[in-house]
């Protein structure tokens, strides 16, 4: 997930053709070692060394096209240097477990029932985000900010060599994941709770998509020593415990059974976390299963994602699901599973799904399915750029250029589209 926007910046500023030409010489991701062998020990899985090194060289040369994105990234990192570390124990509410170290969030589309004096139980309004969830009673805002800060700090260190950024990122990681008094327990038992209904739901597992940034940032920092070998070992154990929880808990199993974007995100996340934790066989089994259980089952013969077309924000959720599928394909490559070029019954494939969305590029206002906001095109732009790079397809790059000016100031770090979590 974390490297998509960075690659979008490169392509948008005129180097898409260069990136595609270099595809044959792309570095190899090798299981739980990731790209470390080609990246001076940096153990990333989605952030590719060729792309990051190209950006570093261009920044060093003063490339004006990258300056707006770099200014945003550095500003976030500089602000993070002054912030206190985030922790789950700071929230004002306590989960049903009684342990503040358990992560807790509220379902984003659930609102007080106006017909009830106390508003309970809450009722669902699909696509309508309840800002109550962002309050200090819950953890989702701190988790979002933690992941954004750690990502910005790790990238700022990579681009500048300034040790302060690496040390601050390491401090934030230790407080959230490792320090006994403040560490988050490795579960999402109380994710996306609904007042008056349930203290946690399977849908809350998807909140963990923010941890993908932490995984990539920790890998990028590995050679710096800011996280000691002991820290790195404990962090791997933490993510291994989360993988076990996802695989064995009732909530995890229920999320795995989901047939829409939640099921696909489940596979994407557990594969990513398993790779980081050194559980290569878990990553391989999930990746192999995903060809049939996710791509063949969730993509229609025409390339659409039918479960997403029924949503009130169908274009948004279609591109949101594509992003997860592309990430899973990148992760699967680390364990020698090719999902990028998988072709299932009736031609169901990532290529077909990309063609379906590409056909609407430049005419998203004509999208015939429900969509509350047809002006949101950033995710479609990133999907097209990523597809152009992967398949060396100029037609996708040309479609992406329809949005290049609109999104010319994309951050180097990835900010996922808002409120795509239910």
N, C-alpha and C positions, 0 to 999 in steps of 0.2 A: 504494500500500500504506500509506504513512505516515499518511494522514489518517483512516483508518477509525475508529480508536478514539476520536479526538477527536469525530467526529460521533456516535458511540455515546453518549458522555457527554451531549451536548446532547439527544439524543432521550430518553435514559433519565431525564433530569431534568425532563421534561415539556414540551419545546418541539418535539416531533416535528410537531405540527400546524402550528406557526408555520413550521418549516422547509419543510414541504410546500407551504404556501400561497405561500411566497416562491419556489417552484421556477420560476415563469414569469419571474421577474426574475433568474435565475441568471446569474452572470458568464460570459463566453465565453473558452474556451481557444483561443488562436490559434497553431497550429503550434509551432515551437520557441521562440516568445515566451511560450508558456504563458499564465498569467493576469496577466502583468506589467502590461498596460495597465489592468487593473482593480484592481491590487494594489500601486500605487506602486512599480513596477519590480521587484517580487518575482517571479521567474520560476519559479513552481511549476506542477506539472501534475496532482497529486492533492490537494494541500492547497488547498482553495478559499478565496478571500478572504472570502466572505460568512460561512462557518462560523467561520473564525479571528477575524474582527472581532467576531462576535457573542460568542464566548467571551471576548475581551479586554474587551469592555464589561461583561459579566457579572462577570468577576473584579474589575474596577475598582469595580463596585457592591457587591462583597462577597457575591455570590451563594453561599449556603451549600452548594448542591448541587454546585458545582464544587470546593469546598475540598479534599476528600480527594484528588481527582485532581491538583489543582494542587500540593498538598503533596508528593505523590510525585514529580511532574515536577521541582519546584524542588529537592528533596533530591538527585535524580540529577544535576541540573546543578551544584549546589553541590559535590557530591563530585567531579565531573569537573574542576572548576576546580583541584583539588589533584592530579590524576593526571598522570603523565608520558604523553606521546603514545604511541600504539600503533604498532607497525611489524612488517612481515612478517619482517624480518631478525633478530628476537629469538628465533625458535623454535629449539629445541635440535636438531631434525632438519633434514636438508638434502634437498630434492627430488631426484629422479633427474637433473634437468637440471644439478645442481651449483650453481645460482644461488638463494641464499636469498631473493632478491627475487621469486621465483615463489611464488605462494600454494600452500599444501599443506593438505589435510585428509584425513580417513579416512572411509570409508563408515559411517554411523551404526549400521547393523544387522548389522555383521560382527564375528564373535567368533573367538577362538582355537579351533581344533579340539581338543577334549579327548582325542581318540584319538591325537594326534601329540605327540611329546616337545617340539617347539618351537612347537606350535600352528599350524604352517603347512601348507598355506594356510588362511587364515581361512574360516569358513563363515557362511552367512547365516541370521539369525533375525528374520524380518520383524516389525517393530513393537517389537522389544526393543533398546533403545538401549544401546550399549556406551560407558560413560563414559571409556574410554581416549581417545576422540576429542577430549574437552575438555581434554586435557593440554597442557603447554607445548611439546610436540614438534610441534604443529600450529598452524594459524593461525585456525581457525574461531572459537575463543572470543574472540581479540583482534578479529576482524572484527565479531563480534556486539557486543562492548562498544564498539568504535569507533562503529558505526552508532547504537547506543543513546545514547551520550554526545553525539555530534554533533547528533543529533535533539533531545535534551533541551536542549542548550545553545542551539541556534537558536530553539527555541520559547520558552525562558526569556527570551532577549533580546527576542523579539517581544512577550511579555506584560509585561515590566518596563522595557525600554529600557536595561538595565544593559549597558554596553559590554563588561564583562569576559566575559560569556557569548559574545558574538560573536567576540571576539579568541581565546578558547580554542578554540572550534569551528574557526576558521580555522587555528589552529596544528595541530590534530589532522589536518585535511584535508591541509595542506601536507606533514606528515611521512609520512602513509600514501601519498599519491598523487603528490607533486610533487618532494620533495627527492631529488636523484640517488642519494644513498647509502642511502636508506631506502625509496624508493618501490616499491610493488608493481608488478611488470610486468603490463600489461593482458591477462592471460590466466588461464584456470583449467585449464591443462594437467594439473595435479596435484591437482585436486579429487576428493574421495571415493575416494582410493586404497584398495586392499585388500591388506594384507600377504600376501605369498606369491603374489599373483595379478597385480596390475596397479598401475602407479605413478600412474594417473589414469584417470577414467572420464567418459563423457558426463554421467552423473548429477551430477557435480560442478559443472556449470554452474549448477544451481539454488542453490548456495551464494551466488551473486551477488544473490539477492533482498534481502540486507541492504544492498546498495548503493543500493537505491531510497530508503532513508531519507536517505542522503548527498546524493542528487540533489535531493530536496525541501528539505533543510536548506540546501544551498548556494544554491538559488534564493531561499529566504527571506532569506538573508544578503546577497544581491546589492547592495541599495541602501546597506548599511552601510559598504562599503569595507573591511571586515575582510579579505576576500579581494580583493586588488587586481585591476584589470582584467587584468593579466598573469597572475595566479593563475587567474582565471576562464577565461581563454583556454586556459591549459595544461590545466586540468581538463576543459574541453570536448574538447580534443585527446585526453586520456587516455581519455575515454569513447568518442570516435569510434574510437580504436584498438581498444577492447574490442568495439565493434560489428563492426568488420572481422574480428576474431578469431572472434567468434561466427558470423559469416556464412560464413567461408572455411576455418576449421580443421577437420580431421577430427572432433575431439571436438564442436565446435559444430554441425557438420552432422548428426552422429549424434543429438545432443540435439534438434535441430529435427525430426527424423523420429519422435521418440517420440510415441505415440498416447495416453498417459495425462497426468497432471498435469504431467509434465516438459515435454512439448511445448507445453502451454498456458503454462506459466511461461516457457519460452523466448521465446514471442511477446510476452508481457507485458514481460519484461525488455528485450529488444532494442528494442522500441518505445519504452519509457521512456528508455533510454540514447540512442537515436537522436534523440529530441526534445531532450534536453539538449545533445547534441553539434551540433545544428543540421542534422541529416540528415532533414529532413521527408519526403522522398520515400521513404526507407527505412521510416519509421514508417507512411506511407500504404500502401505495398505490403504490409507485414506485416499491417496492420489489415484491409485488404480481403481478403486471403487467409484470414484467421482465420475469417471468417464460414462458409466451407465446410470448411476444413481442421480447425478446432477445434470450433466450436459444432455444425455439422451432423454432423460425423464422430464427436464424442465424447459428445454428449448423445443419449440414447435417446428414442424417441417418448414414453415415460412421464415424461421429465424427469430420469431418473437419469443418473449418470456410471458406466457399466458397468465401466470399467477400475478405478474406485476401489472399487466394491462388492466386488471380489474380494480386497481387502486385509484384513489382520488388524485394521486400524483404519478400517473403511469409512466410518463416519459422520464421523470426523475428516477423512479425505482428501476426502470429498465437499464438506465446507464449505471446506476448504483450497483445493480446486480452484475453487469458486465465488468465493472472494476474488480469485484471480488473474484469473478471467473478468471480474469487476466492474472490477478495475483496468484491464484491457485495454480494456474498453468506455469507461472514462473517458479513457484515453489516445487511443483511436481518435477520440473526439469532437474532439480537438485538430486532427485532420487531416480533419474533415468526414466521418467514417465512423461510421454509427450501428449499433453492435452491441447496444446496450441493447434496441432494438426489432426486431432482425433476427428473421425467422421463416423457418426452413428447412423441408425436407420433413417431413411428418407432425407439424408444429407444433414441431419442435425449436427451442428458444430459451432465452434466459436466464430469461424469465418462466416457462416450463414447468419449468426446473430449480429455480427458486425455489419454485414451487408444490409440487414433489415433496418438498423439504426441509421446507417450512412444514407439510405434512401431518403431520410427526412431531413438531412442536413441542409440548412438554408431555407427550409420551409416548415420549421417546427411549429409555426402558428397554425398550420393545417393539420397537425397531429389529431387524428379523429377520436382518440380515446380520452378518458377523463384526465385532466391536468390542471391543477390550480394555478400554476405559474409557468407559462410557456416562455418566459424570458430567461429562465435558468438554463444556460447552454454550456457552462464550463465543463461539466462532466462529459457531455457529448464530445466536446473539443478534445479532452484528454483521451477519451476512448479512441477517437480517430487517429490522433497522433501516435498513440501506443501501437495501434494496429498497423499503421503505415511503417513503423520502425520494425516490428516483428516480422511482417510478411514482405517487406520491401515492395510495398504497393503504393505507387504514386497517386492512384485515384483516391485513396484514403487521405493522403497528405493534402491533395487539392481540396477535398471537402473540408478538411480542418482549417485551411486558410480562410474559409468564409468567416471564421471566428477569431482569427489571429489578432486583429486590431482590438477587438472587444476585450480580449483577455491577455493583452500584451504585458500587463503588470503582474502576472502570476507569481506567487511566492516561490522561492526555491524549496521551501519546505511544504509538505502536503497538509492542507486543511480539508478534511472530508466535507462533502456537502452537508449542510445543517439539517438536523431533525430527520435523518433517514435511519431510524432505529426501531421501527415497530412494524 
